[in-house]
Amino acid sequence: MDLQTLANTLVAACKSHGEAGLLDNHYHADAVSVEAADFSGTGRETSGLEGIKGKHIWWAENFEVHGGDVTGPFLHGEDRFAVIFDMDVTHKQSGERSVMKEVAIYTVADGKIMREEFYGTT
């Protein structure tokens, strides 16, 4: 899959809250995900497709999403793209509601996402 198609597919899935459904076909088995901070208490970096799936499960179990926006993709060369995420969420355990903004940089090789890095503010 070319970079533009992969990036557009990811953005469309994120807008419809279906990004977890892309993991098997759009992420490399050895992909790496790096968060801006250690939100879950398991470290900033997660390696492997199963670990990234676990991050999606953790997010769904811990946060209620009220709304937001996905902007992009913004292509960079032949192997990277960025996406901006704006989210209105409530942390389920504490009840604390917050507005978050993240920039995600995705690195692609052989038509699959190899690395995702999140840069954020809360």
FENDANOR-V883242 format. One record per pair of residues at least 24 apart in sequence whose C-alpha atoms are under 10 Angstrom apart, sorted by the first residue. I is the first residue (numbers start at 1). J is the second residue. If there is no record, write none. Layout:
I;J / I;J
//
This chain:
1;26 / 1;108 / 1;109 / 1;110 / 1;111 / 1;112 / 2;78 / 2;79 / 2;108 / 2;109 / 2;110 / 2;111 / 2;112 / 3;75 / 3;76 / 3;77 / 3;78 / 3;79 / 3;80 / 3;81 / 3;107 / 3;108 / 3;109 / 3;110 / 3;111 / 3;112 / 3;113 / 4;73 / 4;74 / 4;75 / 4;78 / 4;79 / 4;80 / 4;81 / 5;111 / 6;73 / 6;81 / 6;108 / 6;111 / 6;112 / 6;113 / 7;72 / 7;73 / 7;74 / 7;75 / 7;80 / 7;81 / 7;82 / 7;83 / 7;106 / 7;108 / 7;113 / 8;72 / 8;73 / 8;74 / 8;81 / 9;73 / 10;72 / 10;73 / 10;83 / 10;113 / 11;70 / 11;71 / 11;72 / 11;73 / 11;82 / 11;83 / 11;84 / 11;85 / 12;70 / 12;72 / 12;73 / 13;70 / 14;69 / 14;70 / 14;71 / 14;83 / 14;85 / 15;68 / 15;69 / 15;70 / 15;71 / 15;85 / 16;70 / 17;65 / 19;56 / 20;52 / 20;53 / 20;55 / 20;56 / 20;57 / 21;53 / 23;49 / 23;50 / 23;52 / 23;53 / 23;56 / 23;112 / 23;113 / 24;49 / 24;50 / 24;53 / 24;112 / 25;111 / 25;112 / 25;113 / 26;108 / 26;111 / 26;112 / 26;113 / 26;114 / 27;52 / 27;108 / 27;109 / 27;111 / 27;112 / 27;113 / 27;114 / 27;115 / 27;116 / 28;108 / 28;109 / 28;110 / 28;111 / 28;112 / 28;113 / 28;114 / 28;115 / 29;112 / 29;113 / 29;114 / 30;113 / 30;114 / 30;115 / 31;107 / 31;108 / 31;112 / 31;113 / 31;114 / 31;115 / 31;116 / 32;106 / 32;107 / 32;113 / 32;114 / 32;115 / 32;116 / 32;117 / 33;106 / 33;113 / 33;114 / 33;115 / 33;116 / 33;117 / 33;118 / 34;104 / 34;105 / 34;115 / 34;116 / 34;117 / 34;118 / 34;119 / 35;102 / 35;104 / 35;116 / 35;117 / 35;118 / 35;119 / 35;120 / 36;102 / 36;103 / 36;104 / 36;117 / 36;118 / 36;119 / 36;120 / 36;121 / 37;118 / 37;119 / 37;120 / 44;117 / 44;118 / 45;116 / 45;117 / 46;115 / 46;116 / 47;114 / 47;115 / 48;114 / 48;115 / 49;114 / 59;91 / 60;92 / 61;91 / 61;92 / 61;93 / 62;89 / 62;90 / 62;91 / 62;92 / 62;93 / 62;94 / 63;88 / 63;89 / 63;90 / 63;91 / 63;92 / 63;93 / 63;94 / 63;95 / 63;96 / 63;97 / 64;88 / 64;89 / 64;90 / 64;91 / 64;92 / 64;95 / 64;97 / 65;89 / 65;90 / 65;91 / 65;97 / 65;98 / 65;99 / 66;90 / 66;97 / 66;99 / 67;99 / 68;99 / 68;100 / 68;101 / 69;101 / 70;101 / 70;102 / 70;103 / 71;103 / 73;104 / 73;105 / 73;106 / 74;105 / 75;105 / 75;106 / 76;105 / 76;106 / 76;107 / 78;107 / 78;108 / 78;109 / 79;106 / 79;107 / 79;108 / 79;109 / 79;110 / 79;111 / 79;112 / 79;113 / 79;114 / 80;105 / 80;106 / 80;107 / 80;108 / 80;109 / 80;113 / 80;114 / 80;115 / 80;116 / 81;105 / 81;106 / 81;107 / 81;108 / 81;116 / 82;106 / 82;107 / 82;116 / 82;117 / 82;118 / 83;118 / 84;118 / 84;119 / 84;120 / 85;118 / 85;120 / 86;120 / 86;121 / 87;122 / 98;122
//
